[in-house]
Each structure stands twice: as structure tokens, then as C-alpha cells.
Amino acid sequence: MQCKIDEGRDEFVKKYGEEAAKALENAYTDAVKTLLASGQYTFVSVPEHDSDNKKTGGTRSGTVSARETAEKLISATVGYNPAVDDKVLQSYESTGRIELTALSEQKLTKRDWGSFNLQAILTAPHNFAMIAWTHEGIHLSGVHKQLGPRKYWETYHDAGFNYAARRLLGE
């Protein structure tokens, strides 16, 4: 099995190169294979915030499975969207779509893995990109229903989703 960029791959390669496309696709494939072999379940816990994005001190949590996350990644449509200059990976639960977007030059640290910058993914260990793909698969897995309305948890969700992704991948 090889997971690929489904839409706009040629445009992505023109802008970022074949090596970048292959690195992302290989990490995508490896994440799916690892998740399918793992069979893990884990909790996702994220800080709750109010409508002004101030942390309330509470948390929201849900349960995700490696298998369901892998299946959602397999069935997702992955496309390159050069119109968005935000994150490399961004998922849309309602459409089952993951977009590779135009890349900002943000710096990324291990502590803040929310901004999946291509430069960071390509220069970091391979498992970093696997975590990024798994994080997006968690979004697609249906955990949003367990967490409740996005406006109360999305702003500070990155660390919790990345931690859950690492656990699902057996790290």
C-alpha cells in the first residue's frame, strides 16, 4: 500500500520538489501501516477555552483508535491547496479531506507541533511527519463529537492531539 497526494500533486511537485512529495507520502504510508498494526486505543485530552479563547481550566476528552484513524486516513482525499498559507496539513472532518497548503516559514519546536511546516517535517525525523498525518487522522476519526463544539477546544488542541498521535503510533 502506498498513500499518495490525490489532487494537485503535479502543482505541489513544481513548487516544492519530488523529494518533498515523496517524503510526505512515505510518512503518510508509514503512519497508516503503523496504525493498522498497532490496534491501540487512547484518550485525547484538550484544554477547554471560552469564546474569547481564554482557557477555562477545564478539559475535554474523547477516545480514538489506531484502526479507525488509519481507515480515515486511507479514505481521505489529500489535495494540494496553494491558496491557503497556513499549515502543511489541515483536515476537514465534514468532507474527509486533508489539504497540503501553501507553506509559511514558521519555525517549529518539538513542544509546539501544531504548525506542520514542510521545512520542519522534511528536516525532522521521519516520525515527526507520521505524527502530523496521525494528528490529522484523529480529526477525521469522529473524536470531534466527543469533544463537543470546536469553538471550545480547537485553539489549544495541538499538544493533546499530538500526544495521542504518538501513543497511537506506539511511541
C-alpha positions as CSV (number, residue, x, y, z in Angstrom):
1,M,0.0,0.0,0.0
2,Q,1.2,3.5,-0.9
3,C,-0.7,6.6,0.2
4,K,-0.4,9.5,-2.3
5,I,-1.4,13.1,-2.8
6,D,-4.7,12.6,-4.7
7,E,-5.2,16.1,-6.1
8,G,-2.7,18.7,-7.3
9,R,0.4,16.5,-6.9
10,D,2.0,18.0,-10.0
11,E,1.5,21.5,-8.7
12,F,2.9,20.5,-5.4
13,V,6.0,18.9,-7.0
14,K,6.5,22.0,-9.2
15,K,6.6,24.3,-6.1
16,Y,8.4,22.0,-3.5
17,G,10.0,19.2,-5.5
18,E,9.6,15.5,-5.9
19,E,11.6,14.8,-2.8
20,A,9.1,16.7,-0.6
21,A,6.2,14.9,-2.2
22,K,7.8,11.5,-1.6
23,A,8.8,12.4,1.9
24,L,5.2,13.4,2.8
25,E,3.7,10.4,1.0
26,N,6.2,7.9,2.6
27,A,5.4,9.3,6.1
28,Y,1.6,9.1,5.3
29,T,2.0,5.4,4.2
30,D,4.2,4.5,7.2
31,A,1.7,6.2,9.6
32,V,-1.2,4.2,8.1
33,K,0.8,0.9,8.3
34,T,1.9,1.5,11.8
35,L,-1.6,2.5,13.0
36,L,-3.1,-0.6,11.3
37,A,-0.5,-2.9,13.0
38,S,-0.9,-1.2,16.4
39,G,-4.5,-1.7,17.3
40,Q,-4.1,0.9,20.1
41,Y,-6.9,2.9,21.7
42,T,-6.1,6.1,23.6
43,F,-7.6,9.2,25.1
44,V,-7.4,12.7,23.5
45,S,-7.5,15.4,26.1
46,V,-7.5,19.1,25.2
47,P,-7.8,22.3,27.3
48,E,-11.2,23.9,27.2
49,H,-11.5,27.6,26.4
50,D,-14.3,30.1,26.3
51,S,-15.5,32.1,23.3
52,D,-12.7,34.6,23.8
53,N,-10.1,31.8,23.6
54,K,-9.2,32.1,27.3
55,K,-8.5,28.8,29.0
56,T,-11.2,27.8,31.5
57,G,-9.1,25.4,33.4
58,G,-11.3,22.5,32.3
59,T,-10.6,19.8,29.7
60,R,-12.5,18.0,27.0
61,S,-11.6,14.4,26.2
62,G,-12.5,11.6,23.9
63,T,-11.3,8.2,22.8
64,V,-9.6,7.3,19.5
65,S,-8.5,4.1,18.0
66,A,-5.5,3.5,15.8
67,R,-7.5,1.4,13.3
68,E,-10.3,4.0,12.8
69,T,-7.6,6.7,12.4
70,A,-5.8,4.6,9.8
71,E,-9.1,3.9,8.0
72,K,-10.0,7.6,7.9
73,L,-6.5,8.4,6.5
74,I,-6.8,5.7,3.8
75,S,-10.2,7.0,2.7
76,A,-9.3,10.7,2.9
77,T,-8.8,12.8,-0.2
78,V,-5.4,14.5,0.1
79,G,-5.0,17.6,-2.1
80,Y,-2.7,20.5,-2.5
81,N,-4.3,23.9,-2.0
82,P,-1.9,26.7,-2.8
83,A,-4.5,29.3,-1.9
84,V,-4.1,28.7,1.8
85,D,-1.0,30.0,3.5
86,D,-1.3,28.4,6.9
87,K,-0.3,24.8,7.7
88,V,1.0,21.9,5.6
89,L,-1.7,19.6,6.8
90,Q,-5.2,20.7,7.6
91,S,-8.1,18.3,7.8
92,Y,-11.8,18.8,7.2
93,E,-13.9,16.3,9.0
94,S,-17.1,17.0,7.1
95,T,-15.6,16.2,3.7
96,G,-12.9,13.7,4.7
97,R,-10.4,15.9,3.0
98,I,-6.8,16.7,4.1
99,E,-5.2,19.6,2.4
100,L,-1.5,20.3,1.8
101,T,-1.4,24.0,1.8
102,A,1.0,26.8,0.8
103,L,3.8,26.8,3.3
104,S,4.6,29.5,5.7
105,E,8.1,30.0,7.1
106,Q,7.1,29.4,10.7
107,K,9.7,27.9,13.0
108,L,8.7,24.7,14.7
109,T,9.8,23.2,18.0
110,K,9.1,19.8,19.5
111,R,7.0,21.4,22.1
112,D,4.7,23.1,19.6
113,W,3.9,20.6,16.9
114,G,0.7,22.4,15.8
115,S,2.1,24.1,12.8
116,F,3.1,21.4,10.5
117,N,5.6,23.3,8.4
118,L,7.0,21.4,5.5
119,Q,10.6,22.5,6.2
120,A,10.3,21.2,9.7
121,I,8.7,17.9,8.6
122,L,11.5,17.3,6.0
123,T,14.4,18.2,8.3
124,A,13.0,16.5,11.4
125,P,13.0,12.7,12.0
126,H,10.6,10.7,9.8
127,N,8.3,10.0,12.8
128,F,7.5,13.7,13.0
129,A,5.7,13.6,9.7
130,M,4.0,10.4,10.8
131,I,2.7,12.2,13.9
132,A,1.5,15.1,11.7
133,W,-0.5,12.7,9.5
134,T,-1.9,10.8,12.5
135,H,-2.9,14.1,14.2
136,E,-5.0,14.9,11.1
137,G,-6.4,11.4,11.0
138,I,-7.6,11.9,14.6
139,H,-9.5,14.9,13.4
140,L,-11.2,12.7,10.8
141,S,-11.9,9.9,13.3
142,G,-15.1,11.3,14.8
143,V,-13.5,12.5,18.1
144,H,-14.9,15.9,17.5
145,K,-18.4,14.6,18.5
146,Q,-16.9,13.5,21.8
147,L,-15.0,16.8,22.4
148,G,-18.1,19.0,21.6
149,P,-18.2,22.2,19.7
150,R,-14.8,23.2,18.2
151,K,-15.1,26.7,19.4
152,Y,-14.4,25.5,22.9
153,W,-11.3,23.3,22.3
154,E,-9.7,23.9,18.9
155,T,-7.4,26.8,19.8
156,Y,-5.3,24.7,22.2
157,H,-5.8,21.2,20.8
158,D,-2.4,20.6,19.1
159,A,-0.4,19.3,22.0
160,G,-3.2,16.9,23.1
161,F,-3.8,15.6,19.5
162,N,0.0,15.2,19.0
163,Y,0.4,13.3,22.3
164,A,-2.5,11.0,21.3
165,A,-0.9,10.5,17.9
166,R,2.4,9.5,19.4
167,R,0.6,6.9,21.7
168,L,-1.4,5.5,18.7
169,L,1.9,5.1,16.8
170,G,3.4,3.3,19.8
171,E,5.9,5.9,20.8
